[in-house]
Amino acid sequence: MTKSRKYKYILSIVFISMGFCASFSQQDSASDVLKKVSSYYQTLDAYSLDIEYAMYKGYTGKNLTESYNASIYKNEGVTQLKVLGSTILQFSKAQLTINDANKTLIYNEISNKELNQSPLDISAFLNFYKEVSNTISKNVLTLEMVLQSSTIPIPYSKVILHVDKNTYALKKQELFLSTKVPFVDKEGKSTEDVGRLEITFQSKTNDINQIQVPKLEDYIVLKPNKQVRLTQAYAAYTIIDQTNL
């Protein structure tokens, strides 16, 4: 594995690991906060967010080693996540993962579920982490959680969530790697150290109505016998049906 691919792997495993205004009190538990964050995004009819992933060397350092951008968009019941060269589309009847570089389209029949692998779906944290602190500064709630057990096979030993205390919108996630990983400096020297992945979210409300909402029939045709066929626009792609896996 090349160094570049190794860092991309480190940054992307967050997806494998994990996807309205309300009254707020400092006594809200971690469970309450995470449920309200999830409810906020599930209840919104539409949203558009820019997402930045940034890996830092050390738990407190500001030595940025790699970063990349992503975006997530929801409108008319369709959710679209663009990240690491892939586009993940969640429709009411199916989920598609499209990779233009590899010319592949992965189909999965998922009904009435939110987008898998979404960085906005943080409810799974409750299954693996326990609350350490819960503080408020100005308009931001900061929730710190640590892994319940070191034997749990998750790459992050601690997570810190920064949440808008009025709306429960996510502002930032900080994920602390459990083990040391190699970092390469400007001279090409490699050293192992702990790392911190920061994921920041920026709302783009003006873009919601400017993005054309994707339609399932733009990509695939569902046959009566449940067979899936690619449309002419994607005839050069290879379809992978994961429905029964």
PEZI-V971161 format. One record per run of one state. SS is the DSSP state (a for helix, b for strand, c for the rest). FROM is the first residue (numbers start at 0). TO is the last residue. If there is no record, write none. Layout:
BEGIN
ss=SS from=FROM to=TO
ss=SS from=FROM to=TO
END
This chain:
BEGIN
ss=c from=0 to=1
ss=a from=2 to=16
ss=c from=17 to=28
ss=a from=29 to=42
ss=c from=43 to=45
ss=b from=46 to=56
ss=c from=57 to=61
ss=b from=62 to=74
ss=c from=75 to=76
ss=b from=77 to=82
ss=c from=83 to=84
ss=b from=85 to=89
ss=c from=90 to=93
ss=b from=94 to=98
ss=c from=99 to=102
ss=b from=103 to=107
ss=c from=108 to=123
ss=a from=124 to=127
ss=b from=128 to=136
ss=c from=137 to=138
ss=b from=139 to=146
ss=c from=147 to=154
ss=b from=155 to=163
ss=c from=164 to=168
ss=b from=169 to=176
ss=c from=177 to=179
ss=b from=180 to=183
ss=c from=184 to=188
ss=b from=189 to=192
ss=c from=193 to=193
ss=b from=194 to=202
ss=c from=203 to=203
ss=a from=204 to=209
ss=c from=210 to=214
ss=a from=215 to=217
ss=c from=218 to=218
ss=b from=219 to=221
ss=c from=222 to=226
ss=b from=227 to=229
ss=c from=230 to=230
ss=a from=231 to=233
ss=c from=234 to=236
ss=b from=237 to=240
ss=c from=241 to=244
END
